[in-house]
Amino acid sequence: ADDPVGQLVQSRLLLRPDGLFIGVLLGGQTLHELRTVLAEAEVRLRGGLSPRVLPMADLRDLGGLLQRAGFALPVADSRTLTVRYRSLAHLVRDLRAMGETNALIERPRTISPKRLFSLAEEIYHHNFSDGDGRLSATFELVFLTGWAPDESQQKPLRPGSARARLADALDTFEMPTGDRVPPKPS
């Protein structure tokens, strides 16, 4: 998306107060194997790189986008899935079926030589295949949740205002940090 913050702001504005936003998108670890093998193959054949896979944001950056868009109580979480493919052609076929083709403005406009993809597949098999010879492809799903702000929502307490210690609630010993001395256990 050209303006992810703007899209999130529009989503927040469409929600009623205290309404929940849930979004799922592909994160930064998605297709790292494919990006690696295409880059290595292109460097070997052409001596340089062309943009072939869309850049994707990491979890922390996506969580920050929720805050910038004005969501209350933002949470970003991820789950990584590994999918196995018989060949690079099978992976590319799935990507096309998902509508995940190269939409980059700076993408190469010429037809890539067949050797690029056959070399990429060789590198893929060498570096990212399992014992059965299948290619591994990583998909990182990032789940974003945030609430449209409302006065009824919980507010964080000011630091140091707690009446109980987390270590006591967890029945554990608090490790000292810095020059603080922990209380003696009773």
C-alpha positions as CSV (number, residue, x, y, z in Angstrom):
1,A,0.0,0.0,0.0
2,D,1.2,3.5,-0.8
3,D,-0.1,5.0,2.5
4,P,-0.6,2.3,5.2
5,V,-1.0,4.9,8.0
6,G,-3.7,6.7,6.0
7,Q,-5.5,3.4,5.4
8,L,-5.4,2.6,9.1
9,V,-6.6,6.1,10.0
10,Q,-9.5,5.7,7.6
11,S,-10.3,2.3,9.2
12,R,-10.3,3.8,12.7
13,L,-12.5,6.7,11.6
14,L,-15.1,4.2,10.2
15,L,-15.3,2.4,13.6
16,R,-17.8,3.5,16.3
17,P,-16.2,4.5,19.6
18,D,-14.6,1.4,21.3
19,G,-14.9,-0.5,18.0
20,L,-12.3,-3.2,17.3
21,F,-10.0,-3.2,14.2
22,I,-8.5,-6.6,13.2
23,G,-6.1,-6.8,10.3
24,V,-3.9,-9.6,9.0
25,L,-1.0,-9.0,6.5
26,L,2.2,-10.6,5.4
27,G,5.2,-9.6,7.5
28,G,8.9,-9.1,6.9
29,Q,10.0,-12.7,7.0
30,T,7.6,-13.7,4.3
31,L,9.3,-15.4,1.3
32,H,12.8,-14.7,2.6
33,E,14.0,-17.8,0.9
34,L,12.7,-16.7,-2.5
35,R,14.2,-13.2,-2.1
36,T,17.5,-14.8,-1.2
37,V,17.7,-17.2,-4.2
38,L,16.5,-14.7,-6.7
39,A,19.1,-12.1,-5.5
40,E,21.9,-14.7,-5.6
41,A,20.9,-16.0,-9.1
42,E,20.6,-12.5,-10.5
43,V,24.0,-11.4,-9.1
44,R,25.6,-14.5,-10.6
45,L,24.0,-14.0,-14.1
46,R,23.8,-10.2,-14.4
47,G,26.2,-8.8,-11.8
48,G,23.4,-6.8,-10.0
49,L,20.0,-6.9,-8.5
50,S,16.5,-6.0,-9.6
51,P,13.5,-5.6,-7.3
52,R,11.5,-8.7,-7.6
53,V,9.6,-9.2,-4.3
54,L,7.7,-6.4,-2.5
55,P,9.4,-5.2,0.7
56,M,7.4,-6.1,3.8
57,A,7.5,-4.4,7.2
58,D,8.5,-6.1,10.4
59,L,6.3,-6.7,13.4
60,R,7.5,-3.8,15.5
61,D,7.1,-1.3,12.6
62,L,3.5,-2.6,12.0
63,G,2.6,-2.2,15.6
64,G,4.0,1.4,15.5
65,L,1.7,2.1,12.5
66,L,-1.3,1.3,14.7
67,Q,-0.2,3.9,17.2
68,R,0.5,6.5,14.6
69,A,-3.0,5.9,13.2
70,G,-4.5,6.7,16.6
71,F,-5.7,3.3,17.8
72,A,-6.0,2.7,21.5
73,L,-4.6,-0.5,23.1
74,P,-2.7,-1.6,19.9
75,V,-1.4,-5.1,19.6
76,A,0.7,-6.7,16.9
77,D,1.4,-10.4,16.9
78,S,2.7,-12.8,14.3
79,R,2.7,-16.4,13.3
80,T,5.1,-18.0,10.9
81,L,4.0,-20.8,8.6
82,T,6.3,-22.9,6.4
83,V,4.8,-24.3,3.2
84,R,6.5,-26.9,1.2
85,Y,6.5,-26.9,-2.6
86,R,7.6,-29.4,-5.3
87,S,9.3,-26.8,-7.4
88,L,9.8,-23.1,-7.8
89,A,7.1,-23.1,-10.5
90,H,4.6,-24.5,-8.0
91,L,5.4,-21.7,-5.5
92,V,5.1,-19.0,-8.3
93,R,1.8,-20.5,-9.4
94,D,0.4,-20.1,-5.8
95,L,1.7,-16.6,-5.5
96,R,0.0,-15.6,-8.8
97,A,-3.2,-17.2,-7.7
98,M,-3.1,-15.1,-4.5
99,G,-2.5,-11.9,-6.6
100,E,1.0,-11.5,-5.2
101,T,2.8,-10.7,-8.4
102,N,5.5,-8.1,-8.7
103,A,3.7,-4.7,-8.4
104,L,6.9,-2.7,-7.9
105,I,7.2,0.4,-10.1
106,E,11.0,-0.2,-10.4
107,R,10.6,-3.9,-11.4
108,P,12.3,-5.1,-14.6
109,R,10.1,-4.5,-17.7
110,T,12.0,-7.0,-19.8
111,I,11.4,-10.7,-19.9
112,S,13.8,-12.4,-17.5
113,P,15.9,-15.2,-19.1
114,K,14.8,-18.7,-18.3
115,R,18.3,-19.4,-16.9
116,L,17.6,-16.9,-14.1
117,F,14.8,-19.1,-12.8
118,S,16.5,-22.4,-13.3
119,L,19.5,-21.1,-11.5
120,A,17.3,-19.7,-8.7
121,E,15.6,-23.1,-8.4
122,E,19.1,-24.9,-8.1
123,I,20.1,-22.4,-5.4
124,Y,16.7,-22.9,-3.7
125,H,17.1,-26.7,-3.6
126,H,20.6,-26.4,-2.3
127,N,19.8,-24.0,0.5
128,F,16.1,-24.3,1.4
129,S,14.9,-27.8,0.7
130,D,13.9,-30.5,3.1
131,G,14.9,-34.2,3.2
132,D,12.2,-35.0,0.6
133,G,13.6,-32.4,-1.9
134,R,10.7,-30.0,-1.4
135,L,11.3,-26.3,-1.2
136,S,10.4,-24.4,2.0
137,A,8.6,-21.1,1.7
138,T,8.0,-19.0,4.8
139,F,4.9,-16.9,5.3
140,E,4.8,-14.6,8.3
141,L,1.2,-13.6,9.1
142,V,1.0,-10.4,11.2
143,F,-2.1,-9.8,13.2
144,L,-3.0,-6.2,14.1
145,T,-5.6,-5.3,16.6
146,G,-6.5,-1.9,17.9
147,W,-9.6,-0.1,19.3
148,A,-11.2,3.1,18.3
149,P,-10.5,5.5,21.2
150,D,-13.3,5.9,23.8
151,E,-13.5,7.4,27.3
152,S,-14.8,4.0,28.7
153,Q,-11.5,2.3,27.9
154,Q,-8.9,1.3,30.5
155,K,-6.2,3.8,31.1
156,P,-2.7,2.9,32.1
157,L,-1.6,3.7,35.6
158,R,1.2,6.1,36.2
159,P,4.6,4.3,36.7
160,G,5.3,3.4,40.3
161,S,1.7,3.5,41.4
162,A,1.2,-0.3,41.7
163,R,0.0,-1.6,45.1
164,A,1.3,-5.1,44.6
165,R,4.6,-6.5,43.1
166,L,4.5,-8.7,40.0
167,A,7.1,-10.9,41.6
168,D,4.7,-11.6,44.6
169,A,1.8,-12.4,42.2
170,L,4.0,-14.8,40.3
171,D,5.5,-16.3,43.5
172,T,9.0,-15.7,42.3
173,F,12.2,-13.8,43.3
174,E,12.8,-10.5,41.6
175,M,16.2,-10.2,40.1
176,P,18.0,-6.9,40.9
177,T,18.8,-4.5,38.1
178,G,21.5,-1.9,38.3
179,D,22.4,-0.7,41.8
180,R,19.0,-1.7,43.4
181,V,19.2,-4.2,46.2
182,P,16.3,-6.7,46.3
183,P,14.3,-7.2,49.5
184,K,15.3,-10.1,51.6
185,P,13.0,-13.1,51.1
186,S,11.0,-13.9,54.3
